[in-house]
């Protein structure tokens, strides 16, 4: 029972967006992109929770949230603009959204209304005046911080499963990717690699040769990720728990005693990540003296950090638990900081990697997040299901995250829970290669998902999709740099650069731009046989998959033949894309390969960013950021204008 020692409290505000038929944001919800598209009677809930097999098309809370709304305004004089609103409050929140035509907005032509309420705290409100979506995001990043430039290898293929059994199993999978000619960069180890689900350890039987395994991955120029959740097993022989307990850095219950919850290891204790001293101590756990075999090529996955407590209310921590935070005693209630618990866990893990290897960029994936989590690393959409409706909703979910500053995001391919049918397996990979963060992952009870287990035809289809991803790594890395330095989203809805074209708004849940040049039509319906409708925005377009095809006039819907080998992708005329065409086993093996420059149109421009892919030396100017131009006869390169925050 929630004791509410300070009594009930709440703060709220109503905000109207005049002449704004479109509102987006409030990530993360498994819904359509436009917030009024479902006409929900219930508000969107903002409360980070461990939700297994979540529903789609409901405003229920999920693993993370960013309380940011971006409005697209259509003013009566024909002017189009964007604006943003951020309310920084980490307690539980609800946001009701009503769009044009609703009862609240009937007398306000083409306007939208929002109602916000939070359980506790203050209303820390920031308004971003745009006037473009890019301006809104840059203004947002100027407040919350600029994204962290990821490792080049983080943009490659990630292979995960709960769980690879032992070292032999992991090394066999590694060899089989080479055997089948499929590149990848990271393999992920879930709970069972640890000793009794004690994080920062290795199972003494199945992973006794962890050092040898890591050596082999270093030799094959690939990397390993291990899971490190926030809860710690209460064991007096377990160093991370003992260090946190003895330094008084664990969360306390309402009576002031150590809080004990139940999670994967059984009775568990939760570091008070709100306390800077707890974050500093957590970072020290990545030292090889504490974490055996910890090395620069071993990266981290922060899961269950909402936080998840199996025997807690809503599978989370009691709201009247106590944190010290920056106070001199335990007097901050959990309700006051719930939505930043995972944010601080994520931050502490990043700092741990930086302490361990200061010259190497960290890579830490988190499930729980808040405004500003983009400063630390990537996120993903959690425990989705191997179903067509979850596949379809991955597109607006990732677009929403991108418009909330979290571009480096992905959804588990081909769905975490369940066994995908063959068509869904292939199609999800064919779309997944266009996610900024591309990871295959599966539940403990699901069948193995390595592509070669589905037969040669499926292996070839997935191989060609992944090879296409690796050919475009120069483009993806350039987009990552422009996101980290300019706040430009890596994925964008169709209207992002076309606010004056109303028709685009009917195609936002299954179309998206990758950067400014590529338009992807995510074919997320089952058994498509009679062609796929694609909306091409204004201008001239080329079929990405057919370099000999004639240009197509945009500004309309077209029908393209369904292909078993790929989903429709088009390139806007006037753009240059840099690629690397030699097939290799990983991105690290491609570093010295030559670039292939592909020009779309009689005259074109493009940009390319190059550095060593892993260090911080780019901060000292060790990079190339060039603009390429083609005038019909000559290709030229010159330094591109440096972004404003460099």
C-alpha positions, 0 to 999 in steps of 0.5 A, a space after each residue: 500500500 502506498 503510504 503517501 507520507 506527504 499526502 496527495 499532490 499533483 500539478 497540471 496544465 492545459 496547452 492548446 496548439 492553435 492551427 495545429 492539426 498534427 501533434 507528434 511525440 510523447 515517446 514511447 507508445 505502441 501507437 500511430 505517429 500522429 497523437 490524435 490518430 486513434 481518438 483515444 478517450 484515455 490519456 497517454 500515460 508517462 510512467 516507465 514500466 516493464 511491460 511484457 508482450 505489450 498491446 498495440 494501439 493503446 495509450 498504455 505506458 511502456 519502458 521509457 518516455 520523453 514528455 515532448 510534443 511537436 506541433 505542425 501548424 497550418 496557419 490560415 494565411 498558408 504559412 506552415 511551421 513547427 513548434 515544441 513543448 517539453 515538460 520536464 517532470 520525472 514523476 508519473 504523468 498523463 497527457 490527453 490529446 484532442 485533435 481537430 474536430 474533437 469537442 474541445 476544439 470545435 470552435 478552434 479551426 484546425 487546432 489541437 488541445 492537450 491536458 497534462 498532469 503529473 503526480 508530484 514535483 513542479 512544472 518545468 516547461 520549455 517552449 521551442 518556437 521552431 519554425 521548422 522541425 529541425 529548429 525544434 529538435 536543435 532547440 530541444 538538444 540545446 537544452 537536453 544535450 547533444 547526442 553521443 556519436 556512436 561507434 561505427 560498428 554500432 550501425 552494423 548488424 547485432 545478433 542476440 538471443 536469450 540465451 546462447 548456451 555456452 562459449 562453444 555455442 557462441 563461437 559456432 554462431 560466429 563461425 556460421 555467419 562467416 560460413 554463410 557469408 553474412 556480416 555482423 558486428 556484435 553478439 549479445 549475451 543475455 542472463 544465462 551467461 552470468 553466475 546465478 544472474 549476478 551481473 559482472 560475472 561469468 558462469 563458471 561452467 558454461 562461460 569458463 573460457 570467456 577470455 578465449 571467446 573474447 580473444 576470438 571475437 577480437 581476432 575476427 574483428 567483432 564485439 560482444 555485449 553482456 547484459 547488466 541489469 540494475 538489481 543486485 543479488 543479496 549475497 555477502 560473497 558478491 562484490 557489487 552488492 557488498 560494495 553498494 551495501 557497505 557504502 550505503 548506496 542502495 535504495 531504502 524502503 519507506 521505513 528506512 531499511 534496505 529495500 528488498 525486491 524480487 527479480 531474476 536473481 531472487 531477492 534483490 537490492 537496487 542501487 540508488 542511482 539518483 545518488 551521484 555517489 552510487 553512479 560513481 561506484 557503479 562505474 567502478 564495477 567495470 574495472 577488470 579487477 572487479 569484472 573479469 575479462 572486462 575490456 574495451 571490446 566488451 559492451 553493455 546492455 542495460 535491461 529491466 531498469 524502469 526499474 522492474 521488480 517482480 513483486 512490486 506494484 505494477 512490476 516496479 518499485 513502491 512509490 514511497 521507497 526512499 532515495 538520497 539523490 543529492 540530499 544529506 539523507 534518504 528523503 526523496 520518494 521514488 515517486 519523485 524520480 521514477 522516470 529517471 531511474 533508468 536514465 541514471 543507470 544508463 549514465 552510470 554504465 556509460 561512465 563505467 566504460 569510459 573509466 575502463 577505456 577512456 579513449 574508446 567510445 562507449 556503447 550501452 543500450 538501455 530499455 528505460 529512458 527519459 529526456 536526455 537519454 540520447 546523450 548516453 546511447 541507444 534505446 529499443 522498443 522492448 519486448 515486442 512480439 513476432 506478429 504483423 501488428 507489432 511489426 507495423 507499429 515499429 515504424 511509427 514508434 521509431 519515428 516518434 523516438 527520432 522526433 524526440 531526439 532518440 534517433 539511435 533506436 530499433 525494434 527487435 527483429 523479427 519480434 522478441 516473443 513467439 515464433 515468426 512465420 517465414 514471411 514475417 521473418 524475412 520481411 522484418 529483416 528487409 525493413 529492419 535494415 532501415 532501422 538506425 539500430 538493427 538487432 535480431 533478438 528472441 525470447 528464451 522460449 522461441 525457436 532459434 532464429 539464425 537465418 540459415 535455419 530457415 533454409 537456403 532461400 530465406 538465408 539468401 534473402 536475409 543475406 542480401 538485405 544485410 549486405 545492403 545495410 553494410 554497403 550503406 554504412 558510410 551513409 548511416 555513419 554520416 547520418 549519425 554524425 549529423 544527428 550527434 552534431 546538428 540534431 538532425 533525425 536519422 529517420 523522418 516522417 514524410 512531412 518533415 521537410 514538406 510542411 506545406 503539403 497536407 497530403 503527406 500526412 496520410 502516409 506517415 505510419 508506413 513510409 519514412 525518410 532515412 536522412 533526406 535522400 532515401 524514402 522507404 515504404 515499409 511493407 508491413 501487411 501479410 501476403 502482399 501480392 498485387 503490388 505496393 502503393 508508395 507515396 513519392 513526395 514532390 520531385 524526381 525519384 529513382 528506384 534504389 534497387 534498379 540503377 537502370 530504371 528511369 526517373 519517376 515524377 513524384 507528388 503522387 501515389 504509385 504502385 510498384 510490383 511486390 518483391 520477395 527480395 526487398 521493400 520499396 526504396 527510392 532515392 530523391 534525384 539530386 542526391 549523392 550517396 557514398 557506399 562501400 561495396 566489398 562484402 566483409 565480415 564486419 564494419 571493422 574489416 571494411 575500414 580501409 575499403 574504397 568508397 563507391 560514390 553513386 550519383 542520382 540525377 544530372 546534378 547532385 550533392 551529398 555529404 560524407 563523414 569519415 573518422 576512425 570509427 571508435 575513438 574520441 579523436 574527432 573532437 580534436 578535428 581528426 575527421 573528414 566531413 566533405 560535401 560532394 557535388 556533381 555538375 553533370 560532368 565532374 565530381 568535386 569534394 570540399 569541406 562541408 560547413 561544420 555544424 553549430 555545436 562543433 
